[in-house]
């Protein structure tokens, strides 16, 4: 079963409190006017749920690694996403190298935080080169490989991430030693569904989890979840967003169903 995280504004976080996995954005943790956001992740989620702390790059507010560590401590995160630079192979490699060096120099090897690395590149080959270098040089320190959503756009293929994972497995036959996380959903949830089905069938290594704000994006248009392209890519007001709670509840259930092979997924895509 693939664990599915729904990213929503702080005033709707209570609708995700029973989730098995969450993603918090470091740029909001501990910030003024985001007290409810911080409190939810620190106190109100299920005790056994898994919490990822994102570095804030997609929101345009990337946090230095040492600051991510501090904020991860505040909310008792389980995993931190290492620094990455959008579509920048060498920049991402060097940022990860610097963060790993900090991790080692500050005696954090036995720290409870797991680390996720997100390879970057401006083409499929560029992304694969970055991923292989990161795994080769830093794989011993990394628990999870994050697969960025922009590969759909970069490769001009709806199933760009599925292709990327398959190609990476060809280059790194032991890829299954790391967990895989799908970062976001660029256009349509059908893309994530196809990745998860391929994972279930053993075509690609097991996908552990996926996160997206797409249930909320549909809900703020009072739309039910579907396999059509998402209705917009507008920024989200995480302080106090507005949407239909009825549709948000439905869409979160639909999103969760993508990761559960025992759910009749088709009922959500009518």
GIVEN-V866844 format. One record per pair of residues at least 6 apart in sequence whose ideal C-beta (glycine too) atoms are under 7 Angstrom apart, sorted by sequence separation. I is the first residue (numbers start at 0). J is the second residue. D is the distance in Angstrom with one decimal. If there is no record, write none. Layout:
I/J/D
I/J/D
This chain:
15/21/6.7
27/33/4.5
44/50/7.0
55/61/5.1
84/90/3.7
120/126/3.2
151/157/6.3
153/159/6.7
156/162/6.2
168/174/4.7
184/190/6.9
197/203/5.0
217/223/6.8
256/262/4.0
7/14/6.8
54/61/5.6
55/62/5.1
84/91/5.0
119/126/6.7
167/174/6.0
184/191/5.5
198/205/5.5
217/224/5.5
257/264/6.3
7/15/6.3
29/37/5.6
54/62/5.5
71/79/5.3
83/91/4.5
118/126/5.7
120/128/6.7
151/159/4.5
154/162/6.7
198/206/4.2
222/230/6.1
256/264/5.1
27/36/5.1
28/37/5.4
120/129/5.0
150/159/4.2
151/160/6.6
5/15/5.2
40/50/6.3
84/94/6.2
119/129/5.7
150/160/5.0
181/191/6.1
214/224/6.6
220/230/4.6
68/79/6.7
83/94/6.5
118/129/4.1
195/206/6.0
256/267/5.7
67/79/5.3
82/94/3.9
118/130/3.7
194/206/6.1
5/18/6.8
54/67/5.7
82/95/6.6
150/163/5.1
181/194/6.2
216/229/5.4
217/230/6.4
4/18/6.5
81/95/5.0
130/144/6.9
146/160/5.1
216/230/6.4
253/267/3.7
52/67/6.1
118/133/5.6
164/179/6.8
216/231/6.3
4/20/4.8
6/22/5.9
82/98/5.5
213/229/5.6
2/19/5.1
4/21/5.5
23/40/4.7
64/81/6.8
81/98/5.1
116/133/5.1
146/163/6.4
2/20/4.0
4/22/4.7
52/70/6.6
64/82/5.5
146/164/6.3
191/209/5.6
21/40/6.6
52/71/4.7
215/235/6.8
61/82/6.8
95/116/5.7
116/137/6.7
160/181/6.5
219/240/6.8
219/241/6.6
221/243/4.8
21/44/5.8
212/235/5.7
219/242/3.9
223/246/6.3
9/33/6.2
12/36/7.0
50/74/6.7
52/76/4.1
126/150/6.6
218/242/4.0
222/246/6.6
51/76/6.9
116/141/4.8
179/204/6.1
181/206/6.3
188/213/6.2
215/240/6.9
218/243/5.4
221/246/5.7
224/249/6.8
9/35/4.7
50/76/4.8
52/78/7.0
54/80/4.9
114/140/6.1
179/205/7.0
223/249/6.0
224/250/4.4
9/36/3.9
12/39/4.4
16/43/5.7
21/48/6.0
23/50/6.4
25/52/5.4
50/77/5.1
51/78/4.8
52/79/5.0
53/80/5.1
56/83/6.1
91/118/6.6
114/141/5.2
115/142/6.9
179/206/4.8
180/207/5.8
183/210/6.5
184/211/4.0
215/242/6.0
223/250/6.9
16/44/5.8
17/45/6.3
20/48/6.2
25/53/6.2
49/77/5.2
52/80/6.7
54/82/5.8
91/119/4.1
114/142/6.0
115/143/4.0
116/144/6.1
117/145/3.8
119/147/6.7
179/207/5.9
180/208/5.0
181/209/3.9
182/210/6.6
183/211/5.2
218/246/4.1
16/45/6.9
19/48/5.5
20/49/4.6
21/50/5.1
22/51/4.6
23/52/5.4
24/53/5.1
25/54/5.8
26/55/3.8
51/80/6.7
56/85/6.3
113/142/4.0
116/145/6.7
157/186/7.0
175/204/4.2
178/207/4.1
180/209/6.8
184/213/4.6
217/246/6.7
218/247/3.9
224/253/3.7
9/39/6.9
18/48/6.1
19/49/6.7
23/53/7.0
25/55/5.0
113/143/6.6
115/145/5.0
117/147/5.8
157/187/6.9
160/190/6.9
174/204/5.2
175/205/6.8
224/254/6.7
22/53/5.6
24/55/5.6
88/119/6.0
122/153/6.5
123/154/5.3
26/58/5.6
41/73/6.6
87/119/5.4
88/120/4.7
121/153/6.7
158/190/6.3
161/193/5.9
215/247/6.2
218/250/5.3
41/74/4.7
79/112/5.2
81/114/5.7
86/119/5.5
144/177/5.0
146/179/6.3
152/185/6.2
157/190/5.3
161/194/5.0
214/247/6.3
217/250/5.1
24/58/6.0
26/60/3.7
40/74/4.1
41/75/6.5
64/98/3.9
78/112/6.5
81/115/6.5
83/117/4.3
85/119/6.5
86/120/6.4
143/177/6.2
146/180/7.0
148/182/5.7
151/185/4.2
160/194/5.9
78/113/4.2
79/114/6.0
80/115/4.7
81/116/5.1
84/119/6.1
86/121/4.5
142/177/6.8
143/178/4.4
144/179/5.6
145/180/5.0
146/181/5.3
147/182/5.1
148/183/3.8
151/186/6.0
158/193/5.7
168/203/6.3
26/62/6.1
37/73/6.6
65/101/6.2
76/112/6.7
77/113/6.2
83/119/5.4
141/177/6.5
142/178/6.1
146/182/6.3
148/184/6.1
149/185/6.5
161/197/5.7
168/204/6.3
188/224/6.7
214/250/3.6
25/62/4.4
37/74/6.5
64/101/5.9
78/115/5.6
80/117/6.2
88/125/5.1
92/129/6.0
126/163/6.3
130/167/5.4
134/171/5.6
143/180/5.4
145/182/4.9
148/185/4.1
189/226/4.0
214/251/4.9
91/129/6.0
95/133/6.0
99/137/5.4
102/140/6.7
165/203/5.6
188/226/6.3
127/166/5.8
131/170/5.4
151/190/6.3
164/203/4.6
187/226/5.6
88/128/6.2
92/132/5.7
123/163/6.4
127/167/6.1
131/171/6.3
187/227/6.5
214/254/4.7
29/70/5.8
71/112/5.9
88/129/4.2
92/133/6.4
99/140/5.4
187/228/5.3
213/254/6.9
25/67/5.0
28/70/4.2
95/137/6.1
161/203/6.8
186/228/4.7
187/229/6.9
226/268/4.9
123/166/6.9
127/170/6.3
186/229/6.1
224/267/5.5
225/268/5.8
29/73/5.4
25/70/5.0
28/73/5.8
28/74/5.7
2/49/6.9
209/258/6.8
23/74/5.9
23/76/6.8
199/260/5.5
195/257/6.0
86/149/6.8
195/258/6.0
51/115/7.0
78/142/6.9
143/207/6.9
78/143/6.5
80/145/6.3
115/180/6.2
117/182/6.5
192/257/5.0
188/254/7.0
191/257/5.7
86/153/6.9
188/257/6.1
192/264/6.7
20/208/5.3
22/210/4.3
1/195/4.9
1/198/6.9
4/208/6.6
6/210/5.9
1/206/5.2
2/207/6.6
6/211/6.4
7/212/6.9
33/238/6.8
1/207/7.0
2/208/4.2
3/209/5.6
4/210/3.9
6/212/4.1
32/238/5.7
1/208/6.3
1/209/6.2
7/215/4.8
5/214/5.0
27/237/5.9
8/235/6.4
8/236/6.1
9/237/6.1
8/237/4.9
9/238/6.6
10/239/5.3
11/240/6.9
8/238/6.9
10/240/6.8
8/239/6.3
8/240/3.3
14/247/6.1
14/248/6.2
11/247/6.2
15/251/6.7
14/251/6.4
5/251/4.9
5/254/5.8
3/254/5.2
3/255/5.0
3/257/6.2
3/258/4.3
2/258/6.1
1/258/3.5
0/258/5.9
0/259/5.5
0/260/6.7
